[in-house]
């Protein structure tokens, strides 16, 4: 497999994710040492706020931008219309949101922090929001152009700078420094993404008001709808599961389930980042079933075996991992790994098929399958949790993705065989 482009991207992507994970660990250690648990909780709230602003300010257009840029990258006229339309609509949305956040800073501070003392943070976010949206826009364009190496480099450089900024500000300015670092770190990425993109295309040539085409928004809003369904429904079901475990078995059991989910999010980051950076543009550019099949097969032949081997290693070393990353108090989490890892392997097998919905703008099919998976998870979790406690949640996770994968294999059978 020497010289395989997928493996090359996987290696570079692994470095990027490794830097992000290391940065997260280092930053968490610094926050814990200088600010304590209360400070860590406050920073977590702010991160949630930024996740919301990122999603709303870009209207969930990221995958749509990747798809249409990849599809029309050789058609200069179409590319100009796509970039100009997205740029100006996001500019308007960001302007409205920034004004709302700035003048509503006291209200948002009260809602998210239960104290109006942090309204200055929201005013800072209001000024930084155009930077967030700008970076997401530029990164999506780079993805669509197939420059996955530059996207990964942007992420690596941005994360290194974010860790350094956080360390300096927290050490010298404590909690206020931490809040500033969290709010400004995403904005730093814009500098790197702009440098990378300007070497590919001239934004002053491709982005002009005369190229704006309102009709293109109809296609982009399909992606916005798909993102909304996934984010909102998924969050509600996850919240329900966690609360059900806590209500029936206590906060400790709920903490165990949360811990195994955090581990899951760490290693799945390798898969989701690789799919977004490399495979989504490939699927978007694929026109015939044969071309799509080639993309699917390259994923299953290269990525899945490596990911499976990694999951096996995690299972073998699960108690060591728990002790190193958590503490002996979390050792009971080890009993949850078997079903969680099984579910995550099935999820990794199915997720690329799910990306085909985005690549081919199959909105109705995507929403139908997402609703199916969330309903299945909701019902199975309700049943299994009542029978087996926190372990029931991970059993439901594996059960849901087994059915979800089976459903997607039936839908895309002509593109797989």
N, C-alpha and C positions, 0 to 999 in steps of 0.2 A: 504493500500500500504506500510505498515510498513515493513522494511527489503528489499524493492525493490532495486536491485542493480543500476538500472538506476537513481532512485531518489537520491541515495547516491552519485553517480558520479555527478549528476546535482548540488547537494548542494556543493560539494567540488569544482566543476568547477566554480560555482557562486562566491565562495570565491576568486578563482584565478582571475577571470575577475574583480571582485570588487577591488582587490588589484591593478590590472593593471590600471583600470580607476581612482582610487584615486591617484595613482602615477602620472598618466598623468596630472591630475588637479593640483596637488601640484607642479610638475615640471613646468607646464605652468605658474602658478602664480609666481614662482621664476624667470623664464625667463622674464616675463612681467615686474616685479618689477625692476630687475637689468639691463636688456638689452633693454627693450622697444620693440615696434613693428618691427623695423628694425632687431633687433637681433632674434626675434621670426621667422621672415621670413627666415633669414639665416639658422637657425636651421632646419626649415622645408625643405629647399633645401637639407641639409645634410641627413636628414631622407629619403628623396626620393632616394638619391644616395645609401644609405645603402640597401634600398629595392631592388634596381637594382642589387647590388653586391651579395646580398643573393640569389636572383633568378638565376643569371647567374652562380655563383660559385658552385651551387648544381645541375645545369642543369634541375631543375624542377623534380628531382627524388623522392622528399619526399613521395608522395603518393604511388609510385612504391615500395619504400623500405618497407613501412608499409604493403602493400599487400603481398609481397613475404616473408617477415619475419613472418607475421601472418600465411601464408599458409604452410610454411615449418619449423616452430619453433620446431617441434618434430623430424625433419629429420636433424641430425647434419651435415651430409655431404653437403646437399643442403644449409643449413644455412651458413656454412663456405664459400661456393662458392659465395653466394649472398653478404655476408658482405665483403669478400676480393675483389670481382670484383668492387663493388661500391666504396669501400675505395680507391683503387689504381687509378681508373679513376678520382675520385674527387680530389685526391692528385695532379694528373697531371694538371687538369683544374685550380685548385687554384694556383698552382705554376706559370703557364703561366699568369693568370690574375694578380697575385700579382706583377710580374715583369713588366707587361704592365702598371699597375696603378702607380707603383713606378716611373718608368722612364717617364711616361706621366703625372706626377702630375701637372706640370704647365699648360698643355693643359686642363686637366679636371677641374682645378681650374678656368680657364678662361671661360670654357663652362658653368659650374654650378653656379659660384659665380661672373662672370664678372670681376674677379680680380685674378691675379696670386699670390697674397699675401697669399692665403690659400693652396698653394701647399703642405705645411707641413702636412695639415690635410689628404691629399690623400696618402702621404707617410706613415702616421700612419695607415690608412685604409689598405694599402698594407701589412703591417706587421700583422694587426689584422684579415685579411680575412681568414686565415686558422682556426682561432678560430671560426669565424662565421659559416663556412662550417662544421667544426667539431661538433659544437653544434647541428646543424640541422640534421646531420647524426646520432648522438647518440640519439637525441630525437625521430627521426623516428624509430630507432631500438626499443627503449623503447615502443613506440606506437604499433609497430608490435607484440611485445611480450605480449601485453595486460596489461602492467603495467601503466595504466592510472593515478593511484594515484601518482606514482612517477613523471610522466610527469607534473602533476598539481603542485606538490610540487616544482619541479625545476622552474616552471614559477613564483610561488609565491616568492620564495627566490631570484630569479634573479631580479624580479621587485623591491623588497624592497631594495636590494643592489644598483640597478641602481638609484633609487630616492635619496638615501643617497649620492652616489657618485656625482650625478648631483648637489645636494644642496651644498655640500662642495666645489666643483670645481668652480661653478658659483659665489658663495659668495666671494671666495678668488682670483679667476682668471678671473672673468667676462666672456667676449665673448670667449676667448681662452679656458677657463675652460669648458664652455658649449659645445664647439666643441669636446673637448677631451672626455667629458662624453658621448656624443651621439655616438661617434665612438667606445668607449671601452665598453659601457654597454652591448651590445649583446655578446661580448666576455666573459663576466663574467659568462654567462649561461653555458659555456663549463665546467667550474669547477664543477658545481652542477650536470650536466647531466652525466659527467664522473664518479663521485662518485656513483650516483644512478645505472648506468649501470654495473659497475665493480662488483656489488653485484649479478648480474644476470648471466653474462657470462664473461669469460676471453678473452679479446680482443687479447692478445698475442697468444692464442691458435686458435681463430677463424679467425684471419686476418693474412694471409701469402701469399706471392707471388705465391706459388705452387697451391693455391686454385683459382687463377684468371681464370675466364672463359669468354672470349670475347663474346661468343654467348648469354650470359645473357643480354648484353647491348641492344640487339634488343628489348627485351620486355620492358626494362626500358625506352627506348627512346619513346615508345608510350605514356608514362605518361608525358614525357618532351614536346611532341607535344601538348598534351591536355592542359597542363599548359600554353604553349605559346599562343594558340588560345584564351584562356580565358583572360589572362592578357593583351595581346596586343589589341585584338579587343574590349574588355570591356573598356579599358582606352581610346581608340579612340572615341567610341560612347559617353562615359561620357563627354569627352572634347568637342565633337560636340554639345551636348545638352546645356552645360553651355555657350558656345560661342553663340549659337543661341538665348538663353534667353537674354544675354547681348546685342547682336546686335539689337534685336527687342525692348527690354523693359528697357535696362540699367543695370548698374552694381549692383544696389540695389536689383533688382529682382533676378539677378544671385546669389547674396549673400544670399537671402532668401532660394533659392533652395539648395545652398551649406550647409546652416545651418541645414535644415531638413535631408539632407543626412548624416551629421555628427552625428546627434542624432540616425539615423538609424544604422549607423556603430557601435555605442556603444552597443545597446541592441542586435543586431544580433551577436555580438561577443560571447555572451553566447551560441547561437546555433551552430555557426561554430566551436568553440573550442570543444564543447561537441561532435559534429559529428566526428571531426578529432581524438580526444583522445579516444572515446569510441565506436562509431558506425561503423566507417570505418574498424577497425580491426575485428569487429564482422561480417560485411558484407563480408570482404575478406575471413574469415574462413568458411563462410556459403557455402555449396556445392549444396544442393538441394533447390528447390523452397520453400519447407516447412520451411527449416531453415532460408531462406531469409525473408519469410513472418513473421516469429516470430520476427525477428529484426525490420522489418517495423512496425509491430503492437505495439511493446513495445515503439517505438518512438511516434507513434500517440496517444497512450493511456496515456502516462506519460508526455512527453515533450511539445507537442502541447497545451494541455489544460492549463498548467502553463504559457506557452509563450503567449497564447491568453489572459489570465487574466492580465498578465503584460502589454500587449498592451492596453487593456481597461483602466487600471489605468493611463497609460501615456496619453491617450486621455483626460481623465477627468481632469488631472493635467497639461495639456500641457502649459497653460499660466504661471503657477507657475514655471514649469521647465525652460521655456524660460527666465523668469526674473532672476532666480537663476544662470543658467549656461551662459546666454548671457546678454541681457539688454532689457530695454523697447523698444529700437529702433527696436528690432527683433520681436515684438508682432505680426505683420502681418504674421509671419511664422505659427502661429496657424491655419490659414485657410488651410494650406497645409497638416496638420497632418492626416486628415480623409483618403485621398487617399493613402498617404505614408504608414500609418499603415495597411491599407487593402492590399496593395501590399506586404508589409513585411510579413504579415500573410500567404499569398499565397506562398511567397518565402520560408518561413520556412516549409510549407507543401511539397514543391517540392524539396527542396535541398537534402533531404536524398535519394530521387529517383535518383537525379543526381550523388550522391556518388556511387551508384551502378554501374555506368559506369566505375568509377575508380577501384572499387573493383573487377569487372569482366573483366577489360581491354577491354571494348567495345568502342574502339577508334573511329571508323567511326560513330557509333550512337551518341556518345558524341559530336563530332565535328558538325554533322548535326543538333543536337538539339541546340547547342550553337549558331551556325550561324542563325538558325531559330529565337531564342530569341533576338539576337542582331539586326537582320534585322527588326523584329517586333517592337522593342524598337525604333530603328532609324526612321522608317516610322511613327509610331504612335506619337512619340514625335514631329516630324516635323509638323504633322497635328494639334495635340492638343495644342502645344505651340503657334502656330499662332492664334488659336481660344481663348485660355484662359490664355495666359501668363505663368508665372512660375507654376501655378496650372496645366497647361496642361502637364508639365513634370511628375508630380506625378500621374496624371490620366493615362498617358502612362505607367508608372511603374506598376500600378495595372493591367492595361489591358494586358500588356506583360506577367506578371506572371500568370494571369488567363489562358491564352492560353498555356503557357509553362507547367503549372501543368496538364492541360487537355491532352496535348500531352504525357507527361510522364506517366500519368495514363493509357493511351491506350497502351503504350509500355510495361509497367510492370504489366498489368492487371492480368496475370497468377500468378505473385508472390505476389499479394495483396489479391486476392479473394480465 
